Amino acid sequence: MKGRTIILDHIQDREAAALMVDGFLEDFLIAADAPAPGTIYWARADRPVKGQGGMFLSTPDGPAFLRQVKGLAPGAMMLVQVTGHAEPGKAIPVTNRILFKSRYVIVTPDAPGLNISRRIRDDDVRDQLLEIAHEQMGDNAHGLILRSCCHGVDADEIAEDIASMLALAEQVLSDTGPDPKVLSEGDGPHVLAWRDWTDQAEVVTTPGGFEDHGVLDALDKAQGISEVLPGGGHLYIQPTRALVAVDVNTGADTSLAAGTKANFACAKSLPRALRVRGLGGQITLDLAPMPKKDRRGFESALRAAFKSDPDETILAGWTPLGHFELQRKRSRIPLTEILT
């Protein structure tokens, strides 16, 4: 099936959303039991961790960990936002830089100013968006980012989104008190799909959509360790407690360039493979043999592939043994931990 299709359905009584592109599963979101990224707490500072420069906090959903804090005393109350999913037995990762994110806009209370996505390059469009933003923001001290998907959207729809996010920000920022509490829940899969999958697509909401559009079959493959590469090679993706190991195999290709071709195919396929499986943290690539002169090209291909990926990924570089290492944000719970 050609084209982009967004399927909103449920699996194992959990809300879920799938993005299919030309018949392949490009992205998958599923509700978890843990607090969703984006959840905002009114939290209490508990105890500092001097060696890590952070602070453990008390929240209604359990302990949270805030990095790089200065001048924060135990017992102080503060606003924090969940940034990702915690590993088993660890505290919820949070930040004190609060964002209110929607489909068209992001309200930034700690960063004043009006900004427009650099992907919108038409000066006339940028001027029109600035007029909408100034009209809605008025004298409001919060910052505002207009996202790239604002291009070509009706002005009233953008204005409504700005007003909605400003109202939410004002409500959350004014809701303080003596005890920790949840001020705003993070978005679920269906809202996230509307918010972040903004390219033109067919949207399917009828029950059974996952089965009708091949999502269930794609999920069965994603729960395995093997990922077929264009050209006949394979990726073998195996998460461990310490890291995610990725092995590149050339398959039946025995030509001199087989390793290079498989590694470049890996660079293109890896972001989607990790995203669908919900994998993050430390990732080590055991690449197929290729000349050292091709390493720079591989890095460029890998960087280009991750550029459009929604999860922050740091390309750490080469190890003495010739492996390539990545550090990826844990924004999702691994698929195999949810679909059992």
WOBEL-V775467 format. One record per residue. N is the residue number from 0. RES is the residue in one letter. OMEGA is omega in whole degrees, 0 to 359 (none if undefined). BURIAL is I if it has 24 or more other ideal C-beta (glycine too) atoms within 12 Angstrom, else O. Layout:
BEGIN
[[N | RES | OMEGA | BURIAL] [N | RES | OMEGA | BURIAL]]
END
This chain:
BEGIN
[[0 | M | 182 | O] [1 | K | 177 | O] [2 | G | 181 | O] [3 | R | 179 | I] [4 | T | 175 | I] [5 | I | 181 | I] [6 | I | 178 | I] [7 | L | 186 | I] [8 | D | 176 | I] [9 | H | 176 | I] [10 | I | 185 | I] [11 | Q | 179 | O] [12 | D | 177 | O] [13 | R | 175 | O] [14 | E | 182 | I] [15 | A | 178 | I] [16 | A | 180 | I] [17 | A | 175 | I] [18 | L | 178 | I] [19 | M | 179 | I] [20 | V | 181 | I] [21 | D | 176 | O] [22 | G | 180 | O] [23 | F | 179 | I] [24 | L | 183 | I] [25 | E | 180 | I] [26 | D | 182 | I] [27 | F | 180 | I] [28 | L | 179 | I] [29 | I | 180 | I] [30 | A | 179 | I] [31 | A | 178 | I] [32 | D | 181 | O] [33 | A | 177 | I] [34 | P | 182 | I] [35 | A | 172 | I] [36 | P | 184 | I] [37 | G | 177 | I] [38 | T | 182 | I] [39 | I | 180 | I] [40 | Y | 160 | I] [41 | W | 192 | I] [42 | A | 179 | I] [43 | R | 175 | I] [44 | A | 185 | I] [45 | D | 181 | I] [46 | R | 181 | O] [47 | P | 173 | I] [48 | V | 190 | O] [49 | K | 182 | O] [50 | G | 181 | O] [51 | Q | 179 | O] [52 | G | 183 | O] [53 | G | 182 | I] [54 | M | 170 | I] [55 | F | 182 | I] [56 | L | 174 | I] [57 | S | 176 | I] [58 | T | 178 | I] [59 | P | 181 | O] [60 | D | 179 | I] [61 | G | 183 | I] [62 | P | 175 | I] [63 | A | 180 | I] [64 | F | 179 | I] [65 | L | 181 | I] [66 | R | 170 | I] [67 | Q | 178 | O] [68 | V | 177 | I] [69 | K | 176 | O] [70 | G | 180 | O] [71 | L | 183 | I] [72 | A | 175 | O] [73 | P | 182 | O] [74 | G | 180 | O] [75 | A | 178 | I] [76 | M | 182 | I] [77 | M | 175 | I] [78 | L | 175 | I] [79 | V | 182 | I] [80 | Q | 180 | I] [81 | V | 182 | I] [82 | T | 182 | I] [83 | G | 180 | I] [84 | H | 180 | I] [85 | A | 171 | I] [86 | E | 180 | I] [87 | P | 178 | O] [88 | G | 181 | O] [89 | K | 183 | O] [90 | A | 179 | I] [91 | I | 178 | I] [92 | P | 182 | I] [93 | V | 175 | I] [94 | T | 175 | I] [95 | N | 175 | I] [96 | R | 189 | O] [97 | I | 175 | I] [98 | L | 174 | I] [99 | F | 191 | I] [100 | K | 176 | I] [101 | S | 185 | I] [102 | R | 187 | I] [103 | Y | 187 | I] [104 | V | 170 | I] [105 | I | 176 | I] [106 | V | 184 | I] [107 | T | 183 | I] [108 | P | 184 | I] [109 | D | 182 | O] [110 | A | 182 | O] [111 | P | 178 | O] [112 | G | 179 | O] [113 | L | 182 | I] [114 | N | 179 | I] [115 | I | 180 | I] [116 | S | 179 | O] [117 | R | 179 | O] [118 | R | 175 | O] [119 | I | 188 | I] [120 | R | 180 | O] [121 | D | 184 | O] [122 | D | 179 | O] [123 | D | 179 | O] [124 | V | 179 | O] [125 | R | 178 | O] [126 | D | 179 | O] [127 | Q | 180 | I] [128 | L | 177 | I] [129 | L | 178 | I] [130 | E | 178 | O] [131 | I | 182 | I] [132 | A | 180 | I] [133 | H | 181 | O] [134 | E | 182 | O] [135 | Q | 184 | I] [136 | M | 182 | I] [137 | G | 180 | O] [138 | D | 181 | O] [139 | N | 184 | I] [140 | A | 181 | O] [141 | H | 174 | I] [142 | G | 181 | I] [143 | L | 173 | I] [144 | I | 175 | I] [145 | L | 187 | I] [146 | R | 185 | I] [147 | S | 182 | I] [148 | C | 175 | I] [149 | C | 182 | I] [150 | H | 178 | I] [151 | G | 182 | O] [152 | V | 180 | I] [153 | D | 183 | O] [154 | A | 181 | O] [155 | D | 180 | O] [156 | E | 178 | O] [157 | I | 180 | I] [158 | A | 179 | I] [159 | E | 179 | O] [160 | D | 178 | I] [161 | I | 181 | I] [162 | A | 180 | I] [163 | S | 181 | O] [164 | M | 177 | I] [165 | L | 179 | I] [166 | A | 178 | O] [167 | L | 180 | I] [168 | A | 181 | I] [169 | E | 180 | O] [170 | Q | 183 | O] [171 | V | 185 | I] [172 | L | 181 | I] [173 | S | 185 | O] [174 | D | 180 | O] [175 | T | 181 | O] [176 | G | 183 | O] [177 | P | 186 | O] [178 | D | 176 | O] [179 | P | 178 | I] [180 | K | 176 | I] [181 | V | 181 | I] [182 | L | 180 | I] [183 | S | 178 | I] [184 | E | 174 | O] [185 | G | 182 | I] [186 | D | 175 | I] [187 | G | 184 | I] [188 | P | 182 | I] [189 | H | 178 | I] [190 | V | 178 | O] [191 | L | 178 | I] [192 | A | 177 | I] [193 | W | 185 | I] [194 | R | 192 | I] [195 | D | 179 | I] [196 | W | 193 | I] [197 | T | 178 | I] [198 | D | 182 | O] [199 | Q | 182 | O] [200 | A | 170 | I] [201 | E | 180 | O] [202 | V | 181 | I] [203 | V | 181 | I] [204 | T | 182 | O] [205 | T | 177 | O] [206 | P | 182 | O] [207 | G | 181 | O] [208 | G | 180 | I] [209 | F | 181 | I] [210 | E | 183 | O] [211 | D | 186 | O] [212 | H | 173 | I] [213 | G | 181 | O] [214 | V | 183 | I] [215 | L | 178 | I] [216 | D | 179 | O] [217 | A | 178 | I] [218 | L | 177 | I] [219 | D | 178 | O] [220 | K | 182 | O] [221 | A | 177 | I] [222 | Q | 175 | I] [223 | G | 183 | O] [224 | I | 187 | O] [225 | S | 177 | O] [226 | E | 182 | I] [227 | V | 178 | O] [228 | L | 172 | I] [229 | P | 181 | O] [230 | G | 175 | I] [231 | G | 177 | O] [232 | G | 181 | I] [233 | H | 163 | I] [234 | L | 172 | I] [235 | Y | 188 | I] [236 | I | 184 | I] [237 | Q | 177 | O] [238 | P | 172 | I] [239 | T | 179 | O] [240 | R | 184 | O] [241 | A | 187 | O] [242 | L | 173 | I] [243 | V | 180 | I] [244 | A | 179 | I] [245 | V | 179 | I] [246 | D | 179 | I] [247 | V | 181 | I] [248 | N | 184 | I] [249 | T | 181 | I] [250 | G | 185 | I] [251 | A | 182 | O] [252 | D | 181 | O] [253 | T | 181 | O] [254 | S | 181 | O] [255 | L | 182 | O] [256 | A | 185 | O] [257 | A | 181 | I] [258 | G | 180 | I] [259 | T | 180 | I] [260 | K | 180 | I] [261 | A | 180 | I] [262 | N | 178 | I] [263 | F | 175 | I] [264 | A | 175 | I] [265 | C | 181 | I] [266 | A | 181 | I] [267 | K | 186 | I] [268 | S | 189 | I] [269 | L | 181 | I] [270 | P | 179 | I] [271 | R | 181 | I] [272 | A | 179 | I] [273 | L | 182 | I] [274 | R | 181 | I] [275 | V | 180 | I] [276 | R | 180 | I] [277 | G | 186 | I] [278 | L | 178 | I] [279 | G | 183 | I] [280 | G | 179 | I] [281 | Q | 182 | I] [282 | I | 181 | I] [283 | T | 180 | I] [284 | L | 172 | I] [285 | D | 189 | I] [286 | L | 173 | I] [287 | A | 181 | I] [288 | P | 175 | O] [289 | M | 181 | I] [290 | P | 179 | O] [291 | K | 180 | O] [292 | K | 180 | O] [293 | D | 184 | O] [294 | R | 182 | I] [295 | R | 178 | O] [296 | G | 177 | O] [297 | F | 179 | I] [298 | E | 179 | I] [299 | S | 179 | O] [300 | A | 180 | I] [301 | L | 180 | I] [302 | R | 179 | O] [303 | A | 181 | O] [304 | A | 182 | I] [305 | F | 184 | I] [306 | K | 182 | O] [307 | S | 180 | O] [308 | D | 184 | I] [309 | P | 183 | I] [310 | D | 182 | I] [311 | E | 180 | O] [312 | T | 179 | I] [313 | I | 175 | O] [314 | L | 187 | I] [315 | A | 177 | O] [316 | G | 187 | O] [317 | W | 175 | O] [318 | T | 178 | O] [319 | P | 180 | O] [320 | L | 178 | O] [321 | G | 174 | O] [322 | H | 176 | I] [323 | F | 186 | I] [324 | E | 177 | I] [325 | L | 171 | I] [326 | Q | 187 | O] [327 | R | 180 | I] [328 | K | 179 | I] [329 | R | 182 | I] [330 | S | 183 | I] [331 | R | 173 | I] [332 | I | 181 | I] [333 | P | 183 | I] [334 | L | 183 | I] [335 | T | 178 | O] [336 | E | 182 | O] [337 | I | 183 | I] [338 | L | 181 | I] [339 | T | none | O]]
END
